[in-house]
Amino acid sequence: MAEGVKLFGALLSPFVYRVIWALKLKAIPYEFIEEDLPNKSPLLLKYNPVHKKIPVLLHGDKPVCESMVIVEYIDEMWPQNPLLPNDPYERALARFWVKFAEDKGTSVWRLFRVKEEELEMTRKETLEMLQNVEEHGLGEKKFFGGDSVGMADIAFGSVVYWLEVVEEVVGGGVIFEAHKFPRLHAWMKNFKQAPIIKENLPDRDWLVTFFKRRREAMAASA
């Protein structure tokens, strides 16, 4: 049953969008509760007392935390439109790339936060992450798992969509170049054009404006 599904989050967060995409792909109705991140609500602190972070999914009276843990919970709780393949080996591959996105995608968020002297190293780490996915992750497939959006696509979709925002905000040249990453560019185009994803993407210009202001504020307080 989908009654009592609530999502605590903020609409600037790539991690929150992972959960939104999973819920929408499963056609699960939910209530979105917007969090003011500098002033976290007592409910958020109650339901995620360990990390005190978004997103948090509340199903009835059961809170689930961490974006990809939530996505896997959604997939197991509501079996329609599965996000993982049936084949055990294909499922293992999908989970491998989810973990890779979790481990290596952090370079994108660091790209936004690091000081100028650390920027080049972080750019190299991001390029290496993209190159690994380009060479080993997709092959000739439309999506990571074949012909439909799955769990690995959700994990990487948030990384790459926000990378395109971050590289514009930070400057210093484009990292995610089409001629360097043709498979990834084709995949990202397919991902953004998938109907459910297309209807539930944050406005890119709004994100750029927000993160530019955030970066200026960080520089001013340094």
VOKETI-426903 format. One line per 4 residues: number of its first residue (from 1); their letters; for each residue x, y, z of N, C-alpha, C. Coordinates in steps of 0.2 Angstrom, whole numbers. Layout:
<lofis>
NUM	A	X Y Z X Y Z X Y Z ~ ...;
</lofis>
This chain:
<lofis>
1	MAEG	4 -6 0 0 0 0 4 6 0 ~ 2 11 -4 6 17 -4 3 23 0 ~ -2 22 5 -4 27 9 1 29 14 ~ 1 35 16 6 38 21 13 38 18;
5	VKLF	14 39 12 21 40 9 22 47 9 ~ 28 49 13 30 56 13 37 56 11 ~ 39 62 8 46 63 6 48 70 9 ~ 53 69 13 56 76 16 62 77 11;
9	GALL	62 83 8 68 85 4 68 92 2 ~ 73 94 -3 73 100 -5 74 100 -13 ~ 71 104 -17 71 103 -24 77 106 -28 ~ 82 107 -24 89 108 -27 94 102 -26;
13	SPFV	91 97 -23 96 91 -21 95 86 -26 ~ 101 84 -29 101 78 -34 99 71 -30 ~ 100 71 -24 99 65 -20 91 64 -19 ~ 88 70 -18 80 70 -18 77 68 -24;
17	YRVI	80 70 -30 77 68 -36 78 61 -38 ~ 83 58 -35 83 50 -36 77 47 -33 ~ 75 49 -28 69 47 -24 63 49 -28 ~ 62 55 -30 56 57 -34 56 53 -40;
21	WALK	61 52 -44 61 48 -50 58 41 -49 ~ 61 38 -44 59 31 -42 51 31 -40 ~ 49 35 -36 42 36 -35 38 37 -41 ~ 40 41 -45 36 43 -51 36 37 -56;
25	LKAI	42 34 -57 42 28 -61 37 22 -59 ~ 36 22 -52 32 17 -49 25 19 -49 ~ 24 25 -50 17 28 -50 14 28 -42 ~ 19 29 -38 17 29 -31 15 37 -29;
29	PYEF	9 38 -26 7 44 -24 11 46 -17 ~ 13 52 -16 17 54 -10 16 61 -9 ~ 17 63 -3 17 70 -1 24 72 0 ~ 26 78 -3 32 81 -3 32 86 2;
33	IEED	37 86 7 38 90 12 45 94 11 ~ 44 100 10 50 104 8 54 106 14 ~ 60 105 15 64 106 20 68 113 19 ~ 69 117 24 73 123 24 80 120 27;
37	LPNK	85 119 23 91 116 25 95 119 30 ~ 95 126 30 98 129 36 95 129 43 ~ 88 127 42 84 127 48 80 120 48 ~ 83 115 49 80 108 48 75 107 53;
41	SPLL	69 104 50 63 103 54 64 98 60 ~ 61 99 65 61 94 71 59 87 68 ~ 55 86 63 53 80 60 59 77 56 ~ 62 81 52 68 78 49 73 75 54;
45	LKYN	74 79 59 79 77 64 77 71 68 ~ 70 70 69 68 64 72 68 58 68 ~ 67 59 61 67 53 57 74 51 54 ~ 79 56 54 85 54 52 90 57 58;
49	PVHK	90 54 63 94 57 69 102 56 68 ~ 103 51 64 111 49 63 114 54 59 ~ 112 55 52 115 60 48 112 67 47 ~ 105 67 49 102 73 49 101 77 42;
53	KIPV	100 72 37 101 75 30 94 73 27 ~ 93 76 21 88 74 16 92 69 11 ~ 88 65 7 81 64 8 79 59 14 ~ 73 59 16 70 54 20 63 52 18;
57	LLHG	62 46 17 56 43 15 52 41 21 ~ 46 43 22 42 41 28 37 36 25 ~ 37 30 26 31 25 24 27 23 30 ~ 21 26 31 18 25 37 22 28 43;
61	DKPV	24 24 48 28 27 53 35 25 52 ~ 37 22 46 44 19 46 48 24 41 ~ 53 27 44 58 31 40 63 27 37 ~ 65 29 31 70 26 27 75 32 24;
65	CESM	81 31 26 86 37 24 91 34 19 ~ 95 39 16 100 38 11 97 37 4 ~ 98 41 -1 94 41 -7 94 34 -11 ~ 99 31 -12 99 24 -15 97 19 -11;
69	VIVE	97 19 -4 94 14 0 86 15 -1 ~ 84 21 -1 77 23 -2 74 20 -9 ~ 78 21 -14 76 19 -20 76 11 -20 ~ 80 8 -17 80 0 -17 74 -2 -13;
73	YIDE	73 2 -7 67 0 -3 60 1 -7 ~ 60 6 -11 54 8 -16 53 2 -20 ~ 59 0 -23 59 -6 -28 56 -12 -25 ~ 58 -13 -19 56 -20 -16 49 -19 -13;
77	MWPQ	47 -13 -11 41 -13 -8 35 -13 -13 ~ 36 -10 -19 31 -9 -24 34 -12 -31 ~ 33 -19 -32 36 -22 -37 35 -20 -45 ~ 29 -16 -46 28 -14 -52 33 -10 -55;
81	NPLL	34 -11 -62 39 -7 -65 46 -8 -62 ~ 49 -14 -62 55 -15 -58 61 -11 -60 ~ 65 -9 -55 71 -4 -57 77 -9 -57 ~ 77 -15 -55 82 -20 -56 80 -25 -60;
85	PNDP	85 -28 -64 84 -34 -69 82 -40 -65 ~ 78 -45 -68 77 -51 -65 83 -55 -64 ~ 87 -55 -69 93 -60 -69 98 -58 -63 ~ 100 -62 -59 105 -61 -54 111 -57 -56;
89	YERA	114 -60 -61 120 -57 -64 119 -49 -66 ~ 114 -48 -70 112 -41 -72 111 -37 -66 ~ 107 -40 -61 106 -36 -55 113 -34 -51 ~ 117 -39 -51 124 -37 -48 127 -32 -52;
93	LARF	127 -32 -58 130 -27 -62 127 -20 -61 ~ 120 -20 -60 117 -13 -59 119 -11 -52 ~ 120 -15 -47 122 -13 -41 129 -11 -41 ~ 133 -14 -45 140 -12 -45 140 -4 -48;
97	WVKF	136 -3 -53 137 4 -56 133 9 -51 ~ 128 7 -47 125 11 -42 131 13 -37 ~ 134 8 -35 140 9 -30 145 14 -33 ~ 147 13 -39 152 17 -42 150 24 -42;
101	AEDK	143 25 -44 140 32 -44 141 35 -37 ~ 139 31 -32 140 33 -25 147 35 -23 ~ 151 31 -25 158 32 -23 162 37 -27 ~ 161 37 -33 165 42 -38 161 48 -39;
105	GTSV	155 48 -39 151 54 -41 152 60 -36 ~ 155 58 -30 157 63 -25 161 69 -28 ~ 165 67 -33 170 72 -36 166 78 -39 ~ 160 77 -42 155 82 -44 154 87 -39;
109	WRLF	152 84 -33 150 89 -28 156 93 -25 ~ 162 89 -25 168 92 -22 170 98 -27 ~ 169 97 -34 170 102 -39 167 108 -37 ~ 161 108 -34 158 114 -33 161 118 -26;
113	RVKE	164 114 -22 166 116 -15 173 118 -15 ~ 177 114 -19 184 115 -17 187 122 -19 ~ 193 123 -16 197 129 -17 200 129 -24 ~ 202 135 -27 205 135 -33 211 130 -34;
117	EELE	215 130 -29 221 126 -30 219 118 -31 ~ 213 116 -28 211 109 -28 207 107 -34 ~ 205 113 -38 200 112 -44 203 107 -49 ~ 209 108 -51 212 104 -57 212 96 -55;
121	MTRK	214 95 -49 214 88 -47 207 85 -47 ~ 202 89 -44 195 87 -44 192 86 -51 ~ 194 90 -56 192 89 -63 194 83 -66 ~ 201 81 -64 204 75 -67 200 69 -64;
125	ETLE	198 69 -57 194 64 -54 188 63 -58 ~ 184 68 -59 178 68 -63 179 65 -70 ~ 184 68 -73 185 65 -80 186 57 -80 ~ 190 55 -75 191 48 -74 185 44 -73;
129	MLQN	181 47 -69 174 44 -67 170 43 -73 ~ 170 48 -77 166 48 -83 169 43 -89 ~ 175 43 -89 179 39 -94 177 31 -92 ~ 177 30 -86 176 23 -84 169 21 -86;
133	VEEH	164 25 -85 157 24 -87 157 23 -94 ~ 160 28 -98 160 28 -105 162 21 -108 ~ 168 19 -105 171 13 -108 168 6 -106 ~ 166 6 -99 164 0 -96 156 -1 -94;
137	GLGE	153 5 -94 146 5 -91 140 3 -95 ~ 141 6 -101 135 6 -106 135 2 -112 ~ 141 1 -115 141 -3 -121 137 0 -126 ~ 133 -3 -129 128 -1 -135 121 0 -132;
141	KKFF	120 -1 -126 113 -1 -123 110 6 -122 ~ 104 7 -123 100 13 -122 101 16 -115 ~ 100 11 -110 101 13 -103 105 8 -100 ~ 107 9 -94 112 4 -91 109 -3 -91;
145	GGDS	103 -4 -90 100 -11 -89 96 -13 -96 ~ 97 -9 -101 93 -11 -107 89 -5 -110 ~ 83 -7 -111 78 -2 -114 74 3 -110 ~ 75 2 -103 71 6 -99 75 9 -93;
149	VGMA	73 14 -90 76 17 -85 76 13 -79 ~ 82 12 -76 83 7 -70 87 11 -64 ~ 89 7 -60 92 10 -54 98 13 -55 ~ 103 10 -59 109 13 -61 108 20 -65;
153	DIAF	103 20 -69 102 26 -72 100 32 -68 ~ 96 30 -63 93 35 -58 100 37 -54 ~ 104 33 -52 110 35 -48 114 39 -52 ~ 116 38 -59 120 42 -63 117 48 -66;
157	GSVV	110 47 -67 106 53 -69 107 59 -65 ~ 107 58 -58 108 64 -54 115 67 -54 ~ 120 62 -55 127 64 -55 128 69 -61 ~ 126 66 -67 128 70 -73 123 76 -74;
161	YWLE	117 76 -73 113 82 -73 116 87 -69 ~ 118 86 -63 120 91 -59 127 93 -61 ~ 131 88 -64 138 90 -66 137 96 -72 ~ 132 95 -76 131 100 -81 130 107 -78;
165	VVEE	127 107 -73 125 113 -69 132 116 -66 ~ 135 111 -62 141 113 -58 147 116 -63 ~ 148 112 -69 153 115 -73 152 122 -76 ~ 146 123 -77 144 130 -79 145 135 -73;
169	VVGG	143 133 -67 144 138 -61 152 139 -60 ~ 156 134 -60 163 134 -58 167 137 -63 ~ 165 136 -70 169 138 -75 175 134 -76 ~ 180 137 -81 186 133 -82 186 128 -88;
173	GVIF	180 128 -91 180 124 -97 175 118 -96 ~ 172 115 -101 167 110 -101 171 103 -99 ~ 168 99 -95 171 93 -93 167 87 -97 ~ 161 88 -97 157 83 -100 156 84 -108;
177	EAHK	161 83 -112 161 85 -119 158 79 -123 ~ 154 81 -128 151 76 -132 156 71 -136 ~ 161 75 -138 166 71 -142 170 66 -138 ~ 171 68 -132 175 63 -127 171 58 -125;
181	FPRL	164 59 -124 160 54 -121 153 53 -125 ~ 154 50 -131 148 50 -135 143 45 -132 ~ 145 39 -129 140 35 -127 136 38 -121 ~ 140 41 -116 137 45 -111 132 50 -113;
185	HAWM	134 54 -118 130 59 -120 123 56 -123 ~ 124 51 -127 118 48 -130 113 45 -124 ~ 117 42 -119 113 40 -114 109 45 -110 ~ 113 51 -109 110 56 -105 104 59 -109;
189	KNFK	105 60 -116 99 62 -120 93 58 -119 ~ 94 51 -119 89 46 -119 86 47 -112 ~ 90 48 -107 87 48 -100 83 54 -99 ~ 85 60 -101 81 66 -100 75 66 -105;
193	QAPI	75 62 -110 69 62 -114 64 56 -112 ~ 66 52 -107 61 47 -105 55 51 -101 ~ 49 50 -103 43 54 -101 43 56 -94 ~ 44 51 -89 43 52 -82 49 56 -80;
197	IKEN	55 55 -82 61 59 -81 60 66 -83 ~ 58 67 -89 57 74 -93 52 78 -89 ~ 47 75 -86 42 78 -82 44 80 -75 ~ 50 77 -73 52 78 -66 59 80 -66;
201	LPDR	61 84 -70 68 87 -70 68 94 -67 ~ 72 96 -63 72 103 -60 74 108 -66 ~ 72 114 -66 74 119 -71 81 120 -71 ~ 85 119 -76 92 120 -76 94 127 -75;
205	DWLV	91 132 -77 93 139 -76 92 141 -69 ~ 87 138 -66 85 140 -59 91 137 -55 ~ 93 130 -56 99 127 -53 105 131 -53 ~ 107 133 -60 113 137 -61 113 144 -57;
209	TFFK	107 147 -57 107 153 -53 108 152 -46 ~ 104 147 -43 105 146 -36 112 144 -34 ~ 115 140 -38 122 137 -36 127 143 -37 ~ 126 147 -42 131 153 -43 130 157 -37;
213	RRRE	124 159 -34 124 163 -28 127 159 -22 ~ 126 153 -22 129 149 -16 136 149 -16 ~ 139 149 -22 146 149 -23 149 156 -21 ~ 146 161 -23 148 168 -22 148 169 -14;
217	AMAA	142 166 -11 142 167 -4 148 163 0 ~ 149 157 -3 155 153 0 161 157 -1 ~ 162 160 -7 169 164 -8 169 170 -3 ~ 163 173 -2 163 179 2 165 178 9;
221	SA	163 172 11 164 170 18 170 166 20 ~ 174 165 14 180 161 15 186 165 19;
</lofis>
